[in-house]
């Protein structure tokens, strides 16, 4: 499962890197929403002293002065009054593509077109009437003054001629906004204006304006935006400078891109396609004056002069019917002319937003590092640390994006880093959880009947460490419990009764062993193997196993009671117990593993169980386990024997509760008899062992034990042991 976690984590990381480098439209929308959130949380502070003001042709003005378009004589009067109040420059965010139909000569012409009688000429209207065409009147008002007219991109129409040229540092970028045609103004008006600028602002796919083109390509002619041209005219500058990535011989990605623009003494950054990213302050009432206040003023209005003097004036409309309403991240409905004002305010204040070319590379790097780091933590099965890392990456990215915006005006998109953290951490953690849950189920299924619940819970916490799949060297106390005389007892019994006998007896024994902290290794026909100190380590494993000996005897007696009540025969048992180093862990074939232990100490425990038959005892215990015998138990040394397969002889003892009747006399008598035996006093040893045979001890056949030694004494009389003999006996069979 860990391999799947790594593959999944790296695959998700690779996918997120690809999406960061080449985002689909939906991710572009999400990125824009994040940037909008930045602006809503920290809009650009509005400066009331900013050198720009709006004259708004609002709904009230249309009701008072008539529907749009107004007579050009109104526009001329508006122009005169604005300059009388001290305007530095005027920009009209409206187009004048057709002659003014309210002009006197056009009115006379319209009268004559469908009249049956005589039509008066202009001279007949009276000498006190100004018969100057309204367009001419408007042109005269603009002549020699700082007035900028607008042009809009279109599918057809005469291409405009730039009033001020562009100096491009390098090749002209091919990514600029281009138009195949244009909607301009009457030639007479264009000739009178000091500048011309585009008012085509463009929109994002979601209808929200976030960037505007500051320079557009009209059939090979570069035309600045209305705001840029107004700044040029207001400063009296001769032209514009467009800086590109070729300015210092550098080409970005093989494509020439715009980087910045300069107008007189003002410079501002551009995105690669020549667009300017707006940093909105939002609608500000003090920025706007209704046009009615200007047209109804009687002479010079001091309050109006204070608002207009020395400022760039933008003339536009907020009336819904004129269809110049925009949506911005801060305002749902706002007059398009406001955007031109926002641009001028930003450029003059030097408050810019930028998204450097290297920013996407930084975002890709963060996504890659976050994905790899979280994959590694998932692989190491560190969910808490992984959660901390995911929260750190997500929180750090969001906080970094906010700080970059508020402190430096740089746009960083934290969205992909957050998505990467979520999409790598959650599936990886889920897989890890499922793997652990499957391992827990496997552990419970494997050990539920062989271990106490508290040990199973300990294994579940860290199964790899506990189950040691690669094996571990550890001191173990191993016990073999065998049903004595099984073949004889079950001879002639039906299979179902044999199964009942075995299951009843071994179930009672196994449950007792588990209750005393043992791990059941396996059932071997009529025997069970168990061990202590694995999978969970415990320092008192030998004492715990010794303490289980008497409990196993009691369990066997209870099982025998149940067997005899069902008409089944009694069963005796033999127990071999030994402590020593062994290899423990999951062992077996690739497809079938078992948790078990192997080693000489395990083999010796099995041999000790076999010796119980010849010594006539319920248990035989090795010397390392005897060394840990608790105070309430007593070990009685039976022999010094080299069991089959072992060259070195070891002391074998039987362990009984100190309260066992006759135990003290049996231990003393056996110790004296063995001492006489080792001293080669054969006659004295015979007498001593005959005395041992007379002592009665539960769970120990003293007569069988004494006869074993008497037989050896008889053999030694015929063939004395060699020099250096210490009483050891070499077994020629496993039993």
C-alpha positions in Angstrom: 0.0 0.0 0.0 2.9 2.4 0.7 4.0 2.0 -2.9 0.5 2.9 -4.1 0.6 6.0 -1.8 3.9 7.1 -3.3 2.7 6.5 -6.9 -0.6 8.3 -6.2 1.1 11.3 -4.5 3.7 11.8 -7.3 1.0 11.4 -9.9 -1.2 14.1 -8.3 1.8 16.3 -7.9 2.8 15.9 -11.5 -0.8 16.7 -12.5 -0.9 19.8 -10.3 2.4 21.0 -11.7 1.0 20.7 -15.2 -2.2 22.5 -14.3 -0.2 25.3 -12.7 2.0 25.7 -15.8 -0.9 25.4 -18.3 -4.1 26.3 -16.4 -7.5 25.5 -18.0 -10.1 28.3 -18.1 -11.8 27.2 -14.9 -8.5 27.6 -13.0 -8.0 31.0 -14.6 -11.4 32.0 -13.3 -10.5 30.7 -9.8 -7.2 32.6 -9.9 -9.0 35.8 -10.9 -11.4 35.2 -8.0 -8.5 35.0 -5.6 -7.0 38.2 -6.9 -10.4 39.9 -6.7 -10.6 38.8 -3.1 -7.2 40.5 -2.4 -8.6 43.8 -3.8 -11.8 43.5 -1.8 -9.9 42.9 1.4 -7.4 45.7 0.8 -8.6 48.2 -1.9 -6.3 50.9 -3.0 -6.6 53.9 -0.7 -8.3 56.8 -2.4 -6.5 60.1 -2.4 -8.9 63.1 -2.6 -6.1 65.2 -3.9 -5.6 63.0 -7.0 -5.3 65.1 -10.2 -8.3 63.6 -11.9 -12.0 64.4 -11.8 -15.1 63.1 -13.6 -18.0 65.1 -15.2 -20.8 62.7 -15.2 -23.6 62.8 -17.8 -26.1 61.1 -15.5 -29.8 60.2 -15.8 -30.9 63.6 -14.4 -28.9 65.5 -17.0 -30.6 63.5 -19.8 -34.0 64.3 -18.4 -33.1 68.0 -18.2 -31.1 68.6 -21.4 -32.7 65.9 -23.6 -31.7 62.5 -24.9 -28.3 61.6 -26.1 -26.5 62.6 -28.3 -26.6 66.2 -27.2 -26.0 69.1 -29.5 -22.2 69.7 -30.1 -22.9 73.2 -29.0 -23.5 71.8 -25.5 -20.1 70.0 -25.7 -18.5 73.2 -26.8 -20.0 75.1 -23.9 -19.0 72.3 -21.5 -15.4 72.5 -22.8 -15.3 76.3 -22.4 -16.6 76.1 -18.9 -14.2 73.4 -17.8 -11.2 75.4 -19.0 -12.7 78.5 -17.4 -12.7 76.6 -14.1 -9.0 75.7 -14.5 -9.1 72.2 -16.1 -5.6 71.0 -17.0 -6.8 68.7 -19.7 -10.1 67.2 -20.9 -10.8 63.7 -22.1 -14.1 62.7 -23.7 -15.1 59.1 -23.0 -17.7 59.5 -25.8 -17.5 59.2 -29.6 -18.6 61.8 -32.2 -18.6 59.8 -35.4 -21.5 61.6 -37.2 -22.4 65.2 -37.8 -24.6 66.9 -35.2 -28.1 66.7 -36.6 -29.2 69.6 -34.3 -26.9 72.0 -36.1 -28.9 74.8 -37.8 -27.9 74.0 -41.4 -28.9 70.4 -41.0 -32.2 71.4 -39.5 -33.0 73.6 -42.5 -32.1 70.7 -44.8 -34.4 68.4 -42.9 -37.2 70.9 -43.2 -36.8 71.1 -46.9 -36.7 67.4 -47.5 -40.4 66.8 -47.0 -41.9 70.3 -47.2 -44.5 71.3 -50.0 -44.1 75.1 -49.4 -41.2 77.5 -49.3 -38.6 76.8 -46.6 -36.8 79.7 -44.9 -33.1 80.0 -45.3 -30.7 80.6 -42.5 -30.7 84.3 -43.2 -34.5 84.4 -42.6 -34.1 83.1 -39.0 -32.7 86.4 -37.8 -29.4 88.2 -37.4 -29.2 87.5 -33.7 -28.9 83.7 -34.3 -25.5 82.1 -34.3 -25.5 80.0 -37.5 -22.1 78.4 -36.9 -22.4 74.6 -37.3 -22.3 72.9 -34.0 -19.4 70.6 -35.0 -17.4 73.7 -36.0 -18.3 75.3 -32.7 -17.1 72.3 -30.8 -13.9 72.1 -32.9 -13.3 75.8 -32.1 -13.7 75.2 -28.4 -11.1 72.4 -28.6 -8.6 74.2 -30.8 -5.3 74.9 -29.1 -6.5 73.3 -25.9 -5.5 70.1 -24.1 -8.4 68.0 -25.2 -8.3 64.3 -26.0 -11.0 62.5 -28.0 -11.7 58.8 -28.1 -11.5 56.1 -30.6 -13.0 52.6 -30.3 -11.9 49.3 -31.9 -14.3 47.8 -34.4 -14.7 45.2 -37.1 -14.6 47.8 -39.8 -14.1 51.5 -40.3 -11.3 54.0 -41.1 -8.1 53.3 -39.2 -7.1 56.3 -36.9 -3.9 58.2 -37.2 -1.9 58.6 -34.1 -1.5 62.2 -32.8 1.6 61.2 -30.8 3.8 58.4 -31.9 5.3 55.4 -30.0 8.9 54.7 -29.5 9.3 50.9 -29.1 12.4 49.5 -27.5 12.8 46.5 -29.7 10.3 44.8 -32.0 6.6 45.6 -31.6 5.0 42.8 -29.5 2.6 40.6 -31.5 0.5 40.0 -28.4 -1.0 43.5 -28.2 -4.7 44.0 -28.5 -5.4 44.4 -32.2 -8.5 45.7 -34.1 -9.3 45.3 -37.8 -11.3 48.5 -37.9 -12.1 51.6 -35.8 -14.9 53.9 -34.8 -13.6 57.4 -34.6 -14.8 61.0 -34.7 -15.5 63.6 -37.4 -12.3 64.6 -39.1 -13.0 68.2 -38.2 -13.1 67.3 -34.5 -10.1 64.9 -34.7 -8.0 67.7 -36.3 -8.8 70.1 -33.5 -8.0 67.7 -30.6 -4.6 67.6 -29.0 -4.7 63.8 -28.7 -6.6 60.6 -29.4 -6.9 57.5 -27.2 -8.8 54.3 -27.2 -11.7 53.6 -24.9 -12.1 49.9 -25.7 -11.4 48.5 -22.2 -12.2 44.8 -22.8 -13.6 42.4 -20.3 -12.7 39.0 -18.8 -14.7 35.9 -19.7 -16.8 36.4 -16.6 -17.7 40.0 -17.5 -15.4 41.6 -14.9 -12.9 44.2 -15.9 -9.5 43.6 -14.3 -7.0 44.7 -17.0 -7.3 47.2 -19.8 -5.1 47.7 -22.9 -2.8 50.7 -22.6 -1.7 50.4 -26.2 -3.6 48.8 -29.1 -2.6 48.0 -32.6 -4.9 49.4 -35.3 -3.6 48.0 -38.5 0.0 48.6 -37.6 -0.6 52.0 -36.0 -0.1 52.0 -32.2 -2.8 54.0 -30.4 -2.5 54.7 -26.6 -5.5 54.4 -24.2 -7.5 57.5 -23.4 -5.9 57.6 -19.9 -2.4 57.3 -21.2 -3.0 60.0 -23.9 -4.5 62.3 -21.3 -1.4 62.0 -19.2 0.8 62.8 -22.2 -1.3 65.9 -23.1 -1.5 67.1 -19.5 2.3 66.9 -19.2 2.9 68.4 -22.7 5.0 65.3 -23.6 5.8 64.6 -27.3 5.0 60.8 -27.4 4.9 57.4 -25.7 7.6 54.9 -25.0 6.8 51.1 -25.0 9.4 49.0 -23.4 9.6 45.3 -24.3 11.7 42.2 -23.3 14.0 43.1 -26.2 15.0 46.4 -24.5 18.3 44.8 -23.4 18.5 42.1 -26.0 16.4 39.7 -24.0 13.6 37.6 -25.4 11.0 36.1 -23.1 10.1 32.5 -24.1 11.0 33.2 -27.7 8.2 35.9 -27.9 8.7 39.6 -27.6 6.5 40.9 -24.8 5.6 44.3 -23.4 7.0 45.1 -20.0 6.3 48.8 -19.3 5.2 52.1 -20.8 6.4 55.6 -20.2 4.5 58.8 -20.7 6.5 62.0 -20.1 7.8 61.6 -16.5 5.5 58.8 -15.6 6.2 55.1 -16.1 4.0 52.1 -15.3 4.3 48.3 -15.7 2.4 46.4 -18.4 1.6 42.7 -18.7 3.0 40.8 -21.7 0.1 41.7 -23.9 0.3 45.4 -23.2 -2.5 45.5 -20.7 -2.5 47.3 -17.4 -3.8 45.6 -14.2 -6.1 47.9 -12.3 -5.7 48.3 -8.5 -9.2 49.6 -7.7 -10.1 52.1 -5.1 -13.8 51.7 -6.0 -16.5 54.3 -6.5 -15.8 57.6 -4.7 -18.5 60.3 -4.7 -16.0 63.1 -4.3 -14.4 62.1 -7.5 -17.5 62.9 -9.5 -19.5 66.0 -10.4 -22.8 65.8 -12.3 -22.7 67.7 -15.5 -25.7 69.7 -14.5 -23.7 71.5 -11.8 -21.3 72.7 -14.6 -23.9 73.7 -17.1 -26.1 75.5 -14.6 -23.2 77.4 -13.0 -23.5 81.2 -13.2 -20.0 82.3 -14.2 -17.1 80.9 -12.2 -18.4 78.8 -9.3 -15.7 78.9 -6.6 -16.7 75.5 -5.2 -16.6 73.9 -8.6 -13.4 75.6 -9.5 -11.8 74.1 -6.3 -12.8 70.6 -7.6 -11.7 71.1 -11.2 -8.7 73.5 -11.2 -5.4 71.8 -12.2 -7.0 68.4 -12.7 -7.5 66.1 -15.7 -11.2 66.1 -16.4 -12.9 63.0 -17.8 -16.3 63.4 -19.4 -18.4 60.3 -19.5 -21.8 58.9 -18.6 -23.2 56.7 -15.8 -26.6 56.6 -17.5 -27.8 53.0 -18.1 -29.2 53.8 -21.5 -25.7 54.8 -22.9 -24.4 51.3 -22.3 -21.0 52.2 -20.7 -21.5 50.3 -17.5 -18.8 48.1 -16.2 -18.3 45.5 -13.5 -15.2 45.5 -11.3 -14.0 43.4 -8.4 -15.2 46.1 -6.1 -18.3 47.5 -7.9 -21.1 45.5 -9.5 -22.2 48.4 -11.7 -20.0 51.4 -12.4 -19.5 53.9 -15.2 -16.8 52.9 -17.7 -15.3 56.4 -17.4 -14.5 55.6 -13.7 -11.9 53.0 -14.9 -10.0 55.7 -16.8 -10.0 57.8 -13.7 -8.7 54.8 -11.6 -5.9 54.2 -14.1 -4.7 57.9 -14.0 -4.9 57.9 -10.2 -2.7 54.7 -10.0 -0.1 55.9 -12.5 0.2 59.3 -10.8 0.4 57.7 -7.3 2.7 54.9 -8.4 0.4 52.3 -6.9 0.7 49.3 -9.2 -0.2 45.7 -9.2 2.1 43.3 -11.0 2.5 39.6 -11.7 6.1 39.1 -12.7 7.0 36.5 -15.4 8.8 34.4 -12.8 5.7 34.2 -10.5 4.3 31.2 -12.3 7.6 29.5 -12.0 7.6 30.1 -8.2 4.1 28.7 -8.0 5.1 25.6 -9.9 8.1 25.1 -7.6 6.0 25.4 -4.4 3.4 23.0 -5.8 6.2 20.4 -6.7 7.9 20.7 -3.3 4.7 20.6 -1.4 3.5 17.5 -3.3 6.8 15.6 -2.9 7.1 16.5 0.8 3.6 15.4 1.6 4.1 12.2 -0.4 7.1 11.4 1.7 5.3 12.0 4.9 2.4 9.8 3.7 4.9 7.1 2.8 6.3 7.4 6.3 2.8 7.1 7.7 3.1 10.3 9.7 -0.5 11.7 9.3 -0.2 14.3 12.1 3.1 15.6 10.7 1.6 15.5 7.2 -1.5 17.4 8.4 0.8 20.0 9.9 2.8 20.2 6.7 -0.4 20.5 4.6 -1.7 23.3 6.9 1.6 25.0 6.8 1.8 24.9 3.0 -1.8 26.0 2.6 -1.7 28.7 5.3 1.7 29.9 4.3 0.7 30.2 0.7 -2.5 32.2 1.6 -0.6 34.4 4.0 2.2 34.8 1.6 -0.2 35.8 -1.1 -1.9 38.4 1.1 1.5 39.9 2.3 2.8 40.0 -1.3 -0.3 41.9 -2.3 -0.5 44.3 0.6 3.2 45.0 1.0 4.6 44.8 -2.6 1.6 44.9 -4.9 2.6 41.5 -6.3 0.0 38.9 -7.3 0.8 35.4 -6.1 -1.8 32.7 -6.6 -1.9 30.3 -3.5 -4.8 28.3 -4.9 -2.7 25.5 -6.6 -0.5 25.0 -3.5 -3.6 24.7 -1.4 -5.2 22.2 -3.8 -2.0 20.2 -4.0 -1.8 20.0 -0.2 -5.4 18.8 -0.1 -5.3 16.4 -3.0 -2.0 14.8 -2.0 -2.6 14.7 1.8 -6.2 13.4 2.0 -6.0 10.5 -0.5 -2.5 9.5 0.8 -3.7 9.6 4.4 -6.9 7.8 3.5 -4.8 5.0 1.8 -2.6 4.9 4.8 -5.6 4.6 7.1 -7.1 1.9 5.0 -3.8 0.0 4.9 -3.5 0.3 8.7 -7.2 -0.7 9.1 -6.6 -3.7 6.9 -3.5 -4.5 8.9 -5.4 -4.2 12.1 -8.1 -6.6 10.8 -5.4 -9.0 9.7 -3.8 -8.8 13.1 -7.0 -9.3 15.0 -7.9 -12.2 12.7 -4.5 -13.8 13.2 -4.0 -13.2 16.9 -7.5 -12.8 18.3 -7.5 -16.4 19.7 -3.8 -16.4 20.5 -3.2 -13.1 22.3 -4.9 -11.1 25.0 -6.8 -8.0 23.8 -4.4 -5.5 25.3 -1.5 -7.1 23.5 -3.4 -7.0 20.2 -4.0 -3.3 20.8 -0.3 -2.7 21.3 0.5 -4.5 18.1 -2.0 -2.4 16.2 -0.2 0.8 17.3 2.9 -0.2 15.4 2.5 -3.6 13.6 5.8 -3.3 11.7 7.9 -2.9 14.9 5.9 -5.5 16.8 5.6 -8.2 14.1 9.1 -7.7 12.8 8.4 -8.8 9.2 12.1 -9.1 8.5 12.8 -11.0 11.7 14.4 -10.0 15.0 16.7 -11.6 17.5 15.2 -11.6 20.9 15.3 -13.5 24.2 12.1 -15.6 24.3 10.6 -18.0 26.8 9.1 -20.9 24.8 6.6 -23.5 26.0 5.4 -26.7 24.4 2.3 -28.4 25.9 1.6 -31.9 24.7 -1.3 -34.3 25.3 0.4 -37.3 26.9 -0.3 -40.7 25.3 -2.7 -39.3 22.7 -2.4 -42.2 20.3 -3.2 -44.7 23.0 -6.1 -42.6 24.4 -7.8 -42.1 21.0 -7.3 -45.6 19.6 -10.6 -46.9 18.4 -12.4 -43.6 18.9 -14.6 -42.1 16.1 -13.1 -39.0 14.4 -15.7 -36.6 15.7 -15.0 -37.7 19.3 -11.3 -37.3 18.7 -11.9 -33.7 17.5 -14.1 -33.0 20.5 -11.4 -34.3 22.8 -8.5 -32.3 21.2 -10.5 -29.1 20.9 -11.8 -29.2 24.5 -8.3 -29.9 25.9 -6.3 -27.6 23.8 -8.8 -24.8 24.0 -8.7 -24.8 27.7 -4.9 -24.8 27.7 -4.6 -22.1 25.0 -7.0 -19.7 26.7 -5.0 -20.1 29.9 -1.8 -19.3 28.1 -3.2 -16.3 26.5 -4.6 -15.1 29.8 -1.0 -15.3 31.1 0.4 -13.1 28.3 1.6 -15.8 26.0 1.5 -15.7 22.2 0.1 -18.9 20.7 2.5 -19.9 17.9 0.7 -22.9 16.5 -1.3 -26.0 17.2 0.5 -29.2 16.2 -2.0 -32.0 16.3 -2.2 -32.9 20.0 0.2 -30.2 21.1 0.4 -26.4 21.3 3.4 -24.1 21.1 3.5 -20.7 22.8 6.1 -18.0 23.7 6.5 -14.9 25.7 8.3 -11.5 24.9 7.0 -11.2 21.4 5.5 -9.5 19.6 5.3 -7.2 22.6 8.4 -7.1 24.6 8.3 -7.6 28.4 11.2 -8.0 30.8 9.5 -10.6 33.0 8.7 -13.1 30.3 10.4 -16.0 32.0 8.7 -15.4 35.3 5.3 -15.0 33.5 5.8 -18.3 31.7 6.8 -20.1 34.9 3.7 -18.6 36.6 1.5 -20.1 33.9 2.7 -23.7 34.6 0.4 -24.3 37.5 -2.5 -22.5 35.7 -2.0 -24.9 32.7 -2.3 -27.8 35.1 -5.5 -26.4 36.5 -6.9 -25.9 33.0 -6.0 -29.4 32.1 -7.9 -30.7 35.1 -11.0 -28.6 34.2 -10.8 -29.9 30.6 -10.6 -33.5 32.0 -13.7 -32.9 34.1 -15.6 -31.7 30.9 -14.2 -34.7 29.0 -15.2 -37.3 31.5 -18.7 -35.8 31.8 -19.1 -36.5 28.1 -17.8 -40.0 28.4 -14.4 -39.2 27.0 -11.1 -40.4 28.7 -8.9 -38.2 30.8 -5.8 -36.8 29.2 -2.4 -36.1 30.8 0.0 -33.4 29.7 3.7 -32.7 29.5 5.2 -29.2 29.4 8.6 -28.2 28.1 9.8 -24.7 29.0 13.0 -22.9 28.0 14.4 -19.4 27.8 17.0 -18.2 25.3 17.7 -16.2 22.2 15.6 -16.9 19.1 14.6 -15.4 15.8 11.0 -14.2 15.8 8.8 -12.6 13.1 6.7 -13.3 10.1 8.0 -16.4 8.4 6.9 -18.7 5.6 6.3 -18.4 1.9 5.5 -15.2 0.0 1.8 -16.0 -0.1 1.4 -17.7 3.3 3.2 -16.1 6.3 3.0 -17.1 10.0 4.2 -15.3 13.0 6.6 -17.8 14.7 10.0 -18.2 16.2 13.0 -20.5 15.5 16.3 -21.2 17.1 18.2 -23.6 19.4 16.4 -22.4 22.4 13.1 -23.3 20.7 14.3 -26.7 19.8 15.5 -27.3 23.4 12.1 -26.4 24.7 10.6 -29.1 22.4 13.1 -31.6 23.6 12.4 -30.8 27.3 8.7 -31.5 26.7 9.7 -34.9 25.4 11.8 -35.6 28.5 8.8 -35.3 30.8 7.9 -38.9 29.8 11.1 -40.4 31.0 11.4 -38.3 34.2 7.7 -38.8 35.1 7.1 -35.1 35.6 4.5 -32.7 34.3 7.1 -30.2 33.2 10.8 -29.9 32.4 12.4 -26.5 32.5 15.7 -25.2 31.1 18.3 -23.5 33.3 17.8 -19.9 31.9 14.1 -20.0 32.9 14.9 -21.6 36.2 17.2 -18.6 37.0 14.1 -16.4 36.9 11.9 -18.5 39.1 9.7 -16.4 41.3 9.6 -16.9 45.1 6.3 -18.8 45.2 7.7 -21.5 43.0 10.5 -24.0 43.6 12.7 -25.6 40.9 14.0 -29.1 41.6 17.0 -30.2 39.4 16.3 -33.5 37.7 19.3 -34.1 35.6 22.3 -32.8 33.6 21.6 -34.0 30.1 22.7 -33.3 26.5 19.4 -33.7 24.6 19.5 -35.1 21.1 21.0 -32.7 18.6 22.9 -30.7 21.3 26.5 -31.3 22.3 26.4 -29.3 25.5 24.6 -30.7 28.5 22.2 -28.5 30.5 20.5 -28.8 33.8 16.9 -29.8 33.6 14.5 -29.0 36.4 10.8 -29.4 37.3 9.1 -26.4 38.8 6.3 -26.8 41.3 4.5 -24.5 43.7 6.2 -24.4 47.1 3.0 -25.4 48.8 3.0 -28.8 46.9 2.8 -31.6 49.5 6.0 -33.6 49.9 8.0 -31.1 47.7 10.6 -30.2 50.3 11.5 -33.8 51.2 11.5 -34.8 47.6 13.9 -31.9 46.6 16.3 -32.7 49.5 16.3 -36.5 48.8 16.8 -36.0 45.1 19.6 -33.6 45.6 21.4 -36.0 47.9 20.9 -38.9 45.6 22.2 -37.1 42.6 25.3 -35.9 44.6 26.0 -39.5 45.6 25.5 -40.5 42.0 27.9 -37.9 40.6 30.5 -39.0 43.3 30.3 -42.5 41.7 29.2 -44.1 45.0 27.0 -46.5 43.1 25.8 -48.5 46.2 25.0 -45.4 48.2 23.3 -43.9 45.1 21.1 -46.9 44.7 19.9 -46.7 48.3 19.3 -42.9 47.9 17.2 -43.3 44.8 15.2 -46.1 46.3 14.4 -43.6 49.1 13.4 -41.0 46.5 10.9 -43.5 45.0 9.1 -43.8 48.3 8.3 -40.1 48.4 4.9 -39.1 47.0 4.6 -35.8 45.1 1.6 -34.7 43.0 2.3 -34.3 39.3 5.6 -36.2 39.6 6.2 -40.0 39.3 9.1 -40.4 41.7 9.3 -44.1 41.1 9.8 -43.6 37.4 12.4 -41.0 38.0 14.3 -43.2 40.5 14.2 -46.2 38.2 15.7 -44.0 35.4 18.8 -43.4 37.7 18.9 -47.0 38.9 19.1 -48.2 35.3 22.0 -45.8 34.7 23.8 -46.9 37.8 23.6 -50.5 36.7 25.1 -49.5 33.3 27.8 -47.5 35.0 28.8 -50.5 37.1 29.4 -52.5 34.0 31.0 -49.5 32.1 32.2 -46.7 34.4 32.0 -43.2 33.0 35.2 -41.4 31.8 37.4 -39.2 33.8 35.9 -35.7 34.3 32.4 -37.0 34.2 30.0 -34.6 36.2 26.9 -36.7 36.0 25.8 -35.6 32.5 23.8 -38.0 30.3 23.7 -37.9 26.5 20.3 -38.7 25.1 20.2 -40.8 22.0 16.6 -40.0 21.1 14.3 -37.0 21.3 12.5 -38.6 24.3 
